Amino acid sequence: MIYAVDFDGTLCECKYPKIGKPNMPLIRFLLSEQLKGHKLILYTMREGDSLNDAVNWCSQNHKLVFDD
């Protein structure tokens, strides 16, 4: 299965261009699904530095890494 997940308003509160509080129930669910072998895709309109900030926030703060 492949999960495509939005960032602002889904993985975290919508505070664009800043990053809001994390949606921990969703993050825990996605981490558990990834451990089962499912793929994760970040589906967002962010680009450039703002996108890099979101990807880094996910990986550094929550160990959430997306598939290519």
Backbone atoms as SQL, in Angstrom:
CREATE TABLE atoms (id INTEGER PRIMARY KEY, chain TEXT, resi INTEGER, resn TEXT, atom TEXT, x REAL, y REAL, z REAL);
INSERT INTO atoms VALUES
  (1, 'A', 1, 'MET', 'N', 0.851, -1.168, 0.000),
  (2, 'A', 1, 'MET', 'CA', 0.000, 0.000, 0.000),
  (3, 'A', 1, 'MET', 'C', 0.899, 1.234, 0.000),
  (4, 'A', 2, 'ILE', 'N', 0.413, 2.290, -0.596),
  (5, 'A', 2, 'ILE', 'CA', 1.126, 3.567, -0.620),
  (6, 'A', 2, 'ILE', 'C', 0.245, 4.619, 0.034),
  (7, 'A', 3, 'TYR', 'N', 0.822, 5.343, 0.994),
  (8, 'A', 3, 'TYR', 'CA', 0.126, 6.446, 1.653),
  (9, 'A', 3, 'TYR', 'C', 0.732, 7.755, 1.159),
  (10, 'A', 4, 'ALA', 'N', -0.092, 8.609, 0.570),
  (11, 'A', 4, 'ALA', 'CA', 0.324, 9.957, 0.189),
  (12, 'A', 4, 'ALA', 'C', -0.297, 10.897, 1.215),
  (13, 'A', 5, 'VAL', 'N', 0.552, 11.614, 1.943),
  (14, 'A', 5, 'VAL', 'CA', 0.068, 12.414, 3.065),
  (15, 'A', 5, 'VAL', 'C', 0.473, 13.874, 2.897),
  (16, 'A', 6, 'ASP', 'N', -0.461, 14.755, 3.146),
  (17, 'A', 6, 'ASP', 'CA', -0.226, 16.194, 3.075),
  (18, 'A', 6, 'ASP', 'C', 0.519, 16.640, 4.334),
  (19, 'A', 7, 'PHE', 'N', 1.174, 17.773, 4.249),
  (20, 'A', 7, 'PHE', 'CA', 1.939, 18.268, 5.392),
  (21, 'A', 7, 'PHE', 'C', 1.119, 19.259, 6.215),
  (22, 'A', 8, 'ASP', 'N', 0.903, 20.456, 5.686),
  (23, 'A', 8, 'ASP', 'CA', 0.213, 21.516, 6.446),
  (24, 'A', 8, 'ASP', 'C', -1.261, 21.178, 6.639),
  (25, 'A', 9, 'GLY', 'N', -1.669, 21.121, 7.889),
  (26, 'A', 9, 'GLY', 'CA', -3.051, 20.800, 8.215),
  (27, 'A', 9, 'GLY', 'C', -3.322, 19.303, 8.317),
  (28, 'A', 10, 'THR', 'N', -2.304, 18.480, 8.062),
  (29, 'A', 10, 'THR', 'CA', -2.471, 17.033, 8.153),
  (30, 'A', 10, 'THR', 'C', -1.396, 16.442, 9.064),
  (31, 'A', 11, 'LEU', 'N', -0.138, 16.483, 8.638),
  (32, 'A', 11, 'LEU', 'CA', 0.944, 16.005, 9.514),
  (33, 'A', 11, 'LEU', 'C', 1.196, 16.977, 10.666),
  (34, 'A', 12, 'CYS', 'N', 0.864, 18.232, 10.445),
  (35, 'A', 12, 'CYS', 'CA', 1.011, 19.238, 11.502),
  (36, 'A', 12, 'CYS', 'C', -0.081, 20.286, 11.324),
  (37, 'A', 13, 'GLU', 'N', -0.247, 21.124, 12.354),
  (38, 'A', 13, 'GLU', 'CA', -1.194, 22.233, 12.260),
  (39, 'A', 13, 'GLU', 'C', -0.782, 23.146, 11.111),
  (40, 'A', 14, 'CYS', 'N', -1.735, 23.763, 10.480),
  (41, 'A', 14, 'CYS', 'CA', -1.445, 24.662, 9.367),
  (42, 'A', 14, 'CYS', 'C', -0.959, 26.005, 9.904),
  (43, 'A', 15, 'LYS', 'N', 0.337, 26.262, 9.750),
  (44, 'A', 15, 'LYS', 'CA', 0.953, 27.525, 10.169),
  (45, 'A', 15, 'LYS', 'C', 1.858, 28.048, 9.048),
  (46, 'A', 16, 'TYR', 'N', 1.609, 27.598, 7.806),
  (47, 'A', 16, 'TYR', 'CA', 2.458, 27.931, 6.668),
  (48, 'A', 16, 'TYR', 'C', 2.771, 29.422, 6.624),
  (49, 'A', 17, 'PRO', 'N', 3.994, 29.817, 6.403),
  (50, 'A', 17, 'PRO', 'CA', 5.156, 29.015, 6.010),
  (51, 'A', 17, 'PRO', 'C', 5.902, 28.389, 7.186),
  (52, 'A', 18, 'LYS', 'N', 5.456, 28.672, 8.407),
  (53, 'A', 18, 'LYS', 'CA', 6.066, 28.026, 9.565),
  (54, 'A', 18, 'LYS', 'C', 5.515, 26.610, 9.678),
  (55, 'A', 19, 'ILE', 'N', 5.994, 25.871, 10.659),
  (56, 'A', 19, 'ILE', 'CA', 5.533, 24.499, 10.880),
  (57, 'A', 19, 'ILE', 'C', 4.799, 24.439, 12.210),
  (58, 'A', 20, 'GLY', 'N', 3.571, 23.954, 12.166),
  (59, 'A', 20, 'GLY', 'CA', 2.742, 23.883, 13.358),
  (60, 'A', 20, 'GLY', 'C', 3.036, 22.657, 14.207),
  (61, 'A', 21, 'LYS', 'N', 2.206, 22.472, 15.222),
  (62, 'A', 21, 'LYS', 'CA', 2.354, 21.333, 16.129),
  (63, 'A', 21, 'LYS', 'C', 2.092, 20.026, 15.386),
  (64, 'A', 22, 'PRO', 'N', 2.837, 18.976, 15.733),
  (65, 'A', 22, 'PRO', 'CA', 2.683, 17.702, 15.034),
  (66, 'A', 22, 'PRO', 'C', 1.364, 17.000, 15.350),
  (67, 'A', 23, 'ASN', 'N', 0.880, 16.264, 14.374),
  (68, 'A', 23, 'ASN', 'CA', -0.293, 15.400, 14.538),
  (69, 'A', 23, 'ASN', 'C', 0.250, 14.020, 14.913),
  (70, 'A', 24, 'MET', 'N', 0.508, 13.825, 16.189),
  (71, 'A', 24, 'MET', 'CA', 1.182, 12.608, 16.642),
  (72, 'A', 24, 'MET', 'C', 0.397, 11.319, 16.377),
  (73, 'A', 25, 'PRO', 'N', -0.927, 11.296, 16.508),
  (74, 'A', 25, 'PRO', 'CA', -1.623, 10.050, 16.171),
  (75, 'A', 25, 'PRO', 'C', -1.376, 9.633, 14.718),
  (76, 'A', 26, 'LEU', 'N', -1.399, 10.579, 13.799),
  (77, 'A', 26, 'LEU', 'CA', -1.142, 10.264, 12.393),
  (78, 'A', 26, 'LEU', 'C', 0.308, 9.846, 12.185),
  (79, 'A', 27, 'ILE', 'N', 1.236, 10.546, 12.792),
  (80, 'A', 27, 'ILE', 'CA', 2.656, 10.205, 12.656),
  (81, 'A', 27, 'ILE', 'C', 2.915, 8.801, 13.173),
  (82, 'A', 28, 'ARG', 'N', 2.365, 8.450, 14.328),
  (83, 'A', 28, 'ARG', 'CA', 2.534, 7.091, 14.867),
  (84, 'A', 28, 'ARG', 'C', 1.943, 6.047, 13.920),
  (85, 'A', 29, 'PHE', 'N', 0.766, 6.335, 13.367),
  (86, 'A', 29, 'PHE', 'CA', 0.141, 5.413, 12.419),
  (87, 'A', 29, 'PHE', 'C', 1.027, 5.206, 11.194),
  (88, 'A', 30, 'LEU', 'N', 1.534, 6.283, 10.625),
  (89, 'A', 30, 'LEU', 'CA', 2.367, 6.177, 9.431),
  (90, 'A', 30, 'LEU', 'C', 3.658, 5.416, 9.709),
  (91, 'A', 31, 'LEU', 'N', 4.262, 5.665, 10.866),
  (92, 'A', 31, 'LEU', 'CA', 5.473, 4.925, 11.232),
  (93, 'A', 31, 'LEU', 'C', 5.183, 3.428, 11.342),
  (94, 'A', 32, 'SER', 'N', 4.046, 3.080, 11.940),
  (95, 'A', 32, 'SER', 'CA', 3.712, 1.656, 12.084),
  (96, 'A', 32, 'SER', 'C', 3.432, 1.025, 10.726),
  (97, 'A', 33, 'GLU', 'N', 2.793, 1.758, 9.834),
  (98, 'A', 33, 'GLU', 'CA', 2.521, 1.236, 8.500),
  (99, 'A', 33, 'GLU', 'C', 3.815, 1.064, 7.702),
  (100, 'A', 34, 'GLN', 'N', 4.742, 1.981, 7.875),
  (101, 'A', 34, 'GLN', 'CA', 6.023, 1.876, 7.183),
  (102, 'A', 34, 'GLN', 'C', 6.799, 0.646, 7.656),
  (103, 'A', 35, 'LEU', 'N', 6.717, 0.348, 8.938),
  (104, 'A', 35, 'LEU', 'CA', 7.370, -0.846, 9.469),
  (105, 'A', 35, 'LEU', 'C', 6.787, -2.121, 8.871),
  (106, 'A', 36, 'LYS', 'N', 5.546, -2.062, 8.435),
  (107, 'A', 36, 'LYS', 'CA', 4.897, -3.211, 7.800),
  (108, 'A', 36, 'LYS', 'C', 5.265, -3.319, 6.319),
  (109, 'A', 37, 'GLY', 'N', 6.063, -2.370, 5.825),
  (110, 'A', 37, 'GLY', 'CA', 6.493, -2.411, 4.432),
  (111, 'A', 37, 'GLY', 'C', 5.733, -1.495, 3.489),
  (112, 'A', 38, 'HIS', 'N', 4.794, -0.724, 4.018),
  (113, 'A', 38, 'HIS', 'CA', 4.038, 0.198, 3.181),
  (114, 'A', 38, 'HIS', 'C', 4.889, 1.426, 2.844),
  (115, 'A', 39, 'LYS', 'N', 4.598, 2.067, 1.736),
  (116, 'A', 39, 'LYS', 'CA', 5.345, 3.231, 1.257),
  (117, 'A', 39, 'LYS', 'C', 4.666, 4.512, 1.684),
  (118, 'A', 40, 'LEU', 'N', 5.493, 5.555, 1.925),
  (119, 'A', 40, 'LEU', 'CA', 4.981, 6.870, 2.299),
  (120, 'A', 40, 'LEU', 'C', 5.463, 7.911, 1.305),
  (121, 'A', 41, 'ILE', 'N', 4.538, 8.757, 0.872),
  (122, 'A', 41, 'ILE', 'CA', 4.865, 9.859, -0.025),
  (123, 'A', 41, 'ILE', 'C', 4.368, 11.149, 0.613),
  (124, 'A', 42, 'LEU', 'N', 5.222, 12.169, 0.627),
  (125, 'A', 42, 'LEU', 'CA', 4.810, 13.485, 1.105),
  (126, 'A', 42, 'LEU', 'C', 4.159, 14.211, -0.066),
  (127, 'A', 43, 'TYR', 'N', 2.889, 14.533, 0.079),
  (128, 'A', 43, 'TYR', 'CA', 2.099, 15.166, -0.974),
  (129, 'A', 43, 'TYR', 'C', 1.782, 16.578, -0.504),
  (130, 'A', 44, 'THR', 'N', 2.555, 17.565, -0.968),
  (131, 'A', 44, 'THR', 'CA', 2.431, 18.916, -0.461),
  (132, 'A', 44, 'THR', 'C', 2.691, 19.929, -1.564),
  (133, 'A', 45, 'MET', 'N', 2.204, 21.126, -1.365),
  (134, 'A', 45, 'MET', 'CA', 2.467, 22.215, -2.300),
  (135, 'A', 45, 'MET', 'C', 3.732, 22.985, -1.916),
  (136, 'A', 46, 'ARG', 'N', 4.341, 22.637, -0.802),
  (137, 'A', 46, 'ARG', 'CA', 5.588, 23.298, -0.405),
  (138, 'A', 46, 'ARG', 'C', 6.661, 23.020, -1.452),
  (139, 'A', 47, 'GLU', 'N', 7.571, 23.988, -1.602),
  (140, 'A', 47, 'GLU', 'CA', 8.675, 23.820, -2.532),
  (141, 'A', 47, 'GLU', 'C', 9.906, 24.545, -1.995),
  (142, 'A', 48, 'GLY', 'N', 11.055, 24.252, -2.573),
  (143, 'A', 48, 'GLY', 'CA', 12.296, 24.923, -2.193),
  (144, 'A', 48, 'GLY', 'C', 12.647, 24.717, -0.735),
  (145, 'A', 49, 'ASP', 'N', 13.085, 25.799, -0.081),
  (146, 'A', 49, 'ASP', 'CA', 13.488, 25.731, 1.323),
  (147, 'A', 49, 'ASP', 'C', 12.339, 25.294, 2.230),
  (148, 'A', 50, 'SER', 'N', 11.141, 25.721, 1.899),
  (149, 'A', 50, 'SER', 'CA', 9.976, 25.354, 2.704),
  (150, 'A', 50, 'SER', 'C', 9.735, 23.842, 2.664),
  (151, 'A', 51, 'LEU', 'N', 9.924, 23.237, 1.495),
  (152, 'A', 51, 'LEU', 'CA', 9.802, 21.782, 1.369),
  (153, 'A', 51, 'LEU', 'C', 10.912, 21.086, 2.135),
  (154, 'A', 52, 'ASN', 'N', 12.129, 21.572, 1.996),
  (155, 'A', 52, 'ASN', 'CA', 13.260, 20.992, 2.737),
  (156, 'A', 52, 'ASN', 'C', 13.016, 21.066, 4.235),
  (157, 'A', 53, 'ASP', 'N', 12.476, 22.188, 4.710),
  (158, 'A', 53, 'ASP', 'CA', 12.166, 22.340, 6.134),
  (159, 'A', 53, 'ASP', 'C', 11.157, 21.270, 6.587),
  (160, 'A', 54, 'ALA', 'N', 10.132, 21.027, 5.772),
  (161, 'A', 54, 'ALA', 'CA', 9.104, 20.042, 6.125),
  (162, 'A', 54, 'ALA', 'C', 9.690, 18.636, 6.158),
  (163, 'A', 55, 'VAL', 'N', 10.475, 18.282, 5.151),
  (164, 'A', 55, 'VAL', 'CA', 11.075, 16.944, 5.095),
  (165, 'A', 55, 'VAL', 'C', 12.026, 16.742, 6.270),
  (166, 'A', 56, 'ASN', 'N', 12.845, 17.752, 6.559),
  (167, 'A', 56, 'ASN', 'CA', 13.772, 17.662, 7.691),
  (168, 'A', 56, 'ASN', 'C', 13.031, 17.567, 9.011),
  (169, 'A', 57, 'TRP', 'N', 11.971, 18.321, 9.177),
  (170, 'A', 57, 'TRP', 'CA', 11.161, 18.280, 10.398),
  (171, 'A', 57, 'TRP', 'C', 10.617, 16.874, 10.617),
  (172, 'A', 58, 'CYS', 'N', 10.135, 16.259, 9.546),
  (173, 'A', 58, 'CYS', 'CA', 9.594, 14.905, 9.655),
  (174, 'A', 58, 'CYS', 'C', 10.675, 13.904, 10.051),
  (175, 'A', 59, 'SER', 'N', 11.815, 13.966, 9.396),
  (176, 'A', 59, 'SER', 'CA', 12.857, 12.958, 9.647),
  (177, 'A', 59, 'SER', 'C', 13.596, 13.205, 10.958),
  (178, 'A', 60, 'GLN', 'N', 13.938, 14.444, 11.246),
  (179, 'A', 60, 'GLN', 'CA', 14.744, 14.735, 12.436),
  (180, 'A', 60, 'GLN', 'C', 13.935, 14.690, 13.727),
  (181, 'A', 61, 'ASN', 'N', 12.705, 15.155, 13.675),
  (182, 'A', 61, 'ASN', 'CA', 11.895, 15.226, 14.894),
  (183, 'A', 61, 'ASN', 'C', 11.023, 13.994, 15.131),
  (184, 'A', 62, 'HIS', 'N', 10.688, 13.282, 14.048),
  (185, 'A', 62, 'HIS', 'CA', 9.715, 12.203, 14.191),
  (186, 'A', 62, 'HIS', 'C', 10.116, 10.896, 13.514),
  (187, 'A', 63, 'LYS', 'N', 11.334, 10.842, 12.967),
  (188, 'A', 63, 'LYS', 'CA', 11.859, 9.631, 12.311),
  (189, 'A', 63, 'LYS', 'C', 10.967, 9.189, 11.143),
  (190, 'A', 64, 'LEU', 'N', 10.237, 10.123, 10.566),
  (191, 'A', 64, 'LEU', 'CA', 9.346, 9.845, 9.456),
  (192, 'A', 64, 'LEU', 'C', 10.089, 10.169, 8.161),
  (193, 'A', 65, 'VAL', 'N', 10.393, 9.121, 7.386),
  (194, 'A', 65, 'VAL', 'CA', 11.158, 9.261, 6.146),
  (195, 'A', 65, 'VAL', 'C', 10.278, 8.807, 4.980),
  (196, 'A', 66, 'PHE', 'N', 10.288, 9.586, 3.927),
  (197, 'A', 66, 'PHE', 'CA', 9.422, 9.300, 2.776),
  (198, 'A', 66, 'PHE', 'C', 10.167, 8.548, 1.699),
  (199, 'A', 67, 'ASP', 'N', 9.419, 7.763, 0.932),
  (200, 'A', 67, 'ASP', 'CA', 9.969, 6.983, -0.171),
  (201, 'A', 67, 'ASP', 'C', 10.066, 7.856, -1.405),
  (202, 'A', 68, 'ASP', 'N', 10.973, 7.481, -2.307),
  (203, 'A', 68, 'ASP', 'CA', 11.139, 8.222, -3.570),
  (204, 'A', 68, 'ASP', 'C', 10.088, 7.843, -4.565);
